[in-house]
Amino acid sequence: MSATSLTATVILCTRNRLEPLLACLASLTSQTRPPEQIIIVDSSDQALTESDRFRDAFDATVFSAIELLYLRSAPGLTAQRNLGATRATGDIVFFFDDDVVVAPDYLVIMMADFGAHPEYGGGMGNIIGAGSRHRLGDIFRRLFMLNYANAAGRMQPSGWPTHAIGRQEFLRVEILSGALAAYRRQILQEYRFDEAVVGYGYMEDVDFSYRVSRRYPLFYEPRALVEHHHTPLARDRMVVNRRMYLVNHHYFFRKNIYPTCRWCLVPYLWSIIGLFLLAALSGRWEALRGYGQGIWQVLINRWHGRPVLHDIWQER
């Protein structure tokens, strides 16, 4: 199927972040190839439809000839994404984080790739500036098999992914970033995001794309660009955030890596040591506390025979 005959849906899952969402919507108005459908899945404490600014931005007079759909949801990124996917009508479904700004030619580039490569089930673009790191920090991450960018986009035995973001060539990859991933709608009818992964959904994008890549190839397109404006966390939330980060990674490893690679427990443990060392050496004490709480939660839940993700913080 050619790119001109393919249709596109954009899904934006959001919670209590009106300002970034408005910037994202504004960037979608300037697309040289607009989507046929935009879906907002909102789990905010107060419905976005009560905001005049949101209603003015998400309006048929702004997005002419585009179907606009607003859905309310309970908190939980994976559940929100699954809900949006059930209402998507486009051949290609784009998931963007609510704090990204999409370059005007993003959709036209990606839709051309999907049209030219029917063998690919999903793909993603590039994040401006995300591939650059301090050289020593990058070496440290590679040494301890933690996640790092400007790489092959493959899974490591430790259960941490490498990301192609920052590379300048088109690549076949195993991992897509949830901030800017796109899939053929048929993939979303065959696979679902794992709703056991709650809250922010750390590793939910890795889990979904890695499972899909076992059957369908995925691609990375460096020319399709977004800016990712990460919303800063308060110090107390950093602790809970890093706890969730570690616990969700453990869940991913036990679910996807360990059953077929028992020896991978060694690089997994090595990477956890690296995670603690990196936080300590960089003076990120709240992160260190969060990782410690994450380890404790994993051990306690295993001791009591409970699911790995039992009692995880569920706000996003």
C-alpha positions in Angstrom: 0.0 0.0 0.0 1.4 3.4 -1.0 2.0 6.2 1.5 -0.7 8.3 -0.2 -3.4 5.7 0.5 -2.4 5.1 4.1 -4.3 6.9 6.8 -3.0 8.1 10.2 -4.2 8.3 13.8 -2.4 10.2 16.5 -3.0 9.2 20.1 -2.0 11.5 23.0 -2.3 10.0 26.5 -2.1 12.8 29.2 -2.5 13.4 32.9 -2.4 16.8 34.6 -0.1 18.4 32.1 -2.1 20.9 30.2 0.7 23.3 29.1 2.9 20.6 27.4 -0.2 19.1 25.8 -1.2 22.4 24.3 2.4 22.8 22.8 2.1 19.3 21.4 -1.3 20.0 19.8 0.0 23.2 18.4 2.8 21.3 16.6 0.3 18.9 15.1 -1.6 21.8 13.5 1.5 22.5 11.4 2.0 19.0 10.0 2.6 19.1 6.2 0.7 15.8 6.1 -2.0 16.0 8.8 -3.4 12.9 10.4 -7.0 11.8 9.7 -7.7 11.3 13.4 -6.4 12.6 16.7 -7.4 10.9 20.0 -6.8 12.4 23.4 -6.9 9.9 26.3 -7.2 12.0 29.5 -6.7 10.8 33.1 -6.3 14.2 34.6 -7.8 14.9 38.1 -10.0 17.5 36.4 -11.2 16.7 32.9 -9.4 18.8 30.3 -12.8 19.6 28.7 -13.4 21.9 31.7 -10.5 24.1 30.4 -11.3 26.8 27.9 -7.8 26.8 26.6 -8.0 23.1 25.9 -11.4 23.4 24.2 -10.0 26.2 22.0 -7.0 24.2 21.0 -8.7 20.8 20.5 -11.4 22.2 18.2 -12.7 21.4 14.7 -12.0 24.9 13.6 -8.3 24.4 14.4 -8.0 20.8 13.1 -10.2 21.0 10.0 -11.1 17.8 8.2 -9.6 15.7 11.1 -11.7 13.5 13.3 -11.2 14.6 17.0 -11.9 12.2 19.8 -11.7 12.9 23.5 -11.7 10.0 26.0 -11.7 9.9 29.8 -9.7 7.2 31.5 -8.6 6.1 34.9 -4.8 6.8 35.6 -2.4 4.3 34.0 -0.4 4.9 30.8 -0.8 1.3 29.5 -4.5 1.3 30.0 -4.8 4.7 28.4 -2.9 3.5 25.3 -5.0 0.4 25.0 -8.2 2.4 25.2 -7.0 4.8 22.5 -5.9 1.9 20.3 -9.5 0.5 20.4 -10.9 3.7 18.9 -8.1 4.2 16.3 -9.2 4.1 12.7 -6.0 5.0 10.9 -3.8 2.4 9.1 -0.8 3.8 11.1 -1.2 4.7 14.7 1.2 7.2 16.2 1.7 7.4 20.0 3.3 10.7 21.2 4.1 11.7 24.8 2.1 14.8 25.7 5.3 16.7 26.3 6.8 16.4 22.8 6.8 18.9 20.0 6.5 17.3 16.6 8.5 18.7 13.6 6.2 19.7 10.7 7.4 17.0 8.4 7.3 14.1 10.9 4.2 12.4 9.7 5.0 12.8 6.0 8.4 11.1 6.5 7.1 8.3 8.7 4.1 7.6 6.4 6.4 7.4 3.4 8.5 4.8 5.3 5.5 2.7 6.1 4.4 2.9 2.5 7.8 2.0 1.1 8.4 -0.8 3.6 5.3 -2.9 4.1 7.3 -5.5 5.9 7.7 -3.2 9.0 5.1 -3.5 11.7 6.2 -0.3 13.5 8.7 2.4 13.7 9.9 5.6 15.4 11.7 8.8 14.6 14.5 10.7 16.4 14.6 13.0 19.5 16.6 16.1 19.0 19.6 16.1 21.4 18.7 12.9 23.1 21.6 10.9 21.6 24.3 13.1 23.2 25.7 12.2 26.6 28.8 12.9 28.7 31.5 10.5 27.4 32.3 9.1 30.8 28.7 8.5 31.7 28.2 6.8 28.3 31.2 4.5 28.9 29.8 3.7 32.4 26.4 2.8 31.0 27.9 0.5 28.4 30.2 -1.1 30.9 27.3 -2.0 33.2 24.9 -2.8 30.4 22.4 -0.1 31.3 20.2 1.7 28.7 22.0 4.2 26.5 21.3 6.0 23.2 23.1 6.4 19.9 23.2 2.6 19.6 21.8 -0.3 17.7 18.3 -0.3 19.3 18.7 -3.9 20.6 18.0 -5.6 23.8 20.9 -6.5 26.1 21.2 -9.7 28.3 20.8 -7.4 31.3 17.2 -6.6 30.2 18.1 -3.0 29.5 17.6 -1.7 26.0 19.9 0.3 23.8 18.3 3.0 21.8 18.9 4.1 18.2 18.0 7.7 19.0 20.9 9.9 17.9 22.0 7.7 15.0 21.9 9.2 11.6 21.0 6.2 9.5 17.8 4.2 8.9 18.0 1.1 11.0 16.0 -2.1 11.8 15.6 -2.2 15.6 14.0 -4.2 18.4 13.0 -1.3 20.7 10.8 1.7 20.1 10.5 4.6 22.5 6.9 5.2 23.7 7.4 8.9 23.3 7.2 8.7 19.6 6.3 5.1 18.5 4.1 4.2 15.6 2.5 0.9 14.7 0.3 -0.5 12.0 -3.2 -0.8 13.4 -3.2 -4.6 12.8 -0.4 -4.9 15.3 -2.5 -3.1 18.0 -5.3 -5.6 17.3 -2.9 -8.5 17.9 -0.9 -7.1 20.8 -1.9 -5.0 23.9 0.2 -2.9 26.2 0.7 -4.8 29.5 -1.7 -3.2 32.0 0.1 -4.9 34.9 2.7 -2.1 34.3 1.0 0.8 36.0 1.6 4.5 36.8 4.1 6.2 34.5 4.5 2.9 32.7 8.3 2.7 32.7 9.5 -0.1 30.4 6.0 -0.5 29.0 7.2 0.8 25.6 10.2 -1.5 25.7 8.0 -4.5 26.7 5.5 -3.9 23.9 8.0 -3.2 21.1 10.3 -6.0 22.1 7.4 -8.5 22.0 6.2 -7.2 18.7 9.8 -7.3 17.3 9.9 -11.1 17.9 7.5 -11.4 15.0 7.4 -8.1 13.0 10.5 -6.0 12.2 10.6 -2.4 13.5 12.5 0.6 12.1 14.2 3.8 13.2 14.0 6.9 11.0 16.5 9.6 12.0 15.0 12.3 9.7 11.7 12.4 11.6 12.3 14.7 14.5 10.6 15.6 17.8 11.6 17.7 20.8 11.0 16.0 24.1 10.4 18.5 26.9 10.7 16.3 30.0 8.6 17.7 32.9 10.9 18.0 36.0 10.0 15.9 39.1 9.9 17.2 42.6 12.4 15.6 45.0 9.8 13.5 46.8 8.4 12.2 43.5 11.9 11.3 42.3 12.1 8.7 45.0 8.8 7.0 44.0 9.7 7.5 40.3 13.0 5.7 40.6 11.4 2.9 42.7 9.0 2.3 39.9 11.7 2.4 37.3 13.7 -0.4 39.0 10.6 -2.5 39.8 9.2 -2.3 36.3 12.6 -3.2 34.9 12.7 -6.3 37.1 9.2 -7.2 35.9 10.3 -6.9 32.3 13.4 -9.0 32.9 11.5 -11.8 34.6 8.8 -11.8 32.0 10.8 -11.5 28.7 14.5 -12.4 29.3 14.9 -14.8 32.2 12.6 -17.6 31.0 14.7 -18.2 27.9 18.1 -17.1 29.3 18.8 -18.1 32.9 22.5 -17.1 32.7 21.3 -13.5 32.0 20.7 -13.2 35.7 24.4 -12.4 36.0 24.4 -9.4 33.6 21.1 -8.3 35.2 22.6 -8.2 38.7 25.7 -6.5 37.3 23.5 -3.8 35.8 21.7 -3.2 39.0 25.0 -2.6 40.7 25.8 -0.1 38.0 22.5 1.7 38.5 23.3 2.2 42.2 26.9 3.3 41.5 25.8 5.8 38.8 23.3 7.4 41.2 25.9 7.6 44.0 28.7 9.0 41.8 26.4 11.7 40.4 25.1 12.6 43.8 21.5 11.8 43.0 20.5 10.8 46.5 16.7 10.7 45.9 17.3 8.4 43.0 19.5 6.2 45.2 16.7 6.0 47.9 14.2 5.1 45.2 16.3 2.3 43.8 16.8 1.0 47.4 13.0 1.0 47.9 12.6 -0.8 44.6 15.0 -3.6 45.6 13.2 -3.9 48.9 9.8 -4.1 47.2 11.0 -6.8 44.8 12.5 -8.9 47.6 9.4 -8.5 49.9 7.0 -9.4 47.1 9.0 -12.5 46.1 9.2 -13.5 49.8 5.5 -13.4 50.2 4.8 -14.9 46.8 3.1 -11.8 45.5 3.3 -10.4 41.9 6.4 -8.4 41.2 4.3 -5.2 40.6 2.1 -5.6 43.7 1.5 -2.3 45.6 3.3 -0.2 43.0 2.5 3.6 43.0 -0.2 4.1 40.4 -0.2 7.9 39.8 1.2 9.2 36.5 
